[in-house]
Amino acid sequence: MAKQSAAQELVGIAPKLVELTNEVLFQDVWERPGLSARDRSLVTVSVLAALYRSEQLPYHLGVALENGLTVEELAEAITHLAFYAGWPNAMTAITLLKKIADERSA
């Protein structure tokens, strides 16, 4: 049996949403040549943190690390956005980043 995508694992009861997530978002939008995957990850993490999307943020923090961003760069971006998106949003994002960084270093 083929490994399920993250979207299938999360929302498998909504096949069209899974299809759009996999084929449009991750195979089309994320693969466009205008930005590198690293830059797309930085934008995505910043927006998710700014909008307090703490359910999706851990996944995208992990993707950002896989796409070449460092923990230090992500921490700096989160610190920067605290002044624009709010302190609670930044504190939640940095707490999630610390948890992921700790898990990866263990």
PyMOL commands that set and color helices and strands:
alter all, ss='L'
color gray80, all
select helices_A, chain A and resi 6-11+15-26+29-31+37-50+57-66+71-85+87-105
alter helices_A, ss='H'
color red, helices_A
deselect
rebuild
show_as cartoon
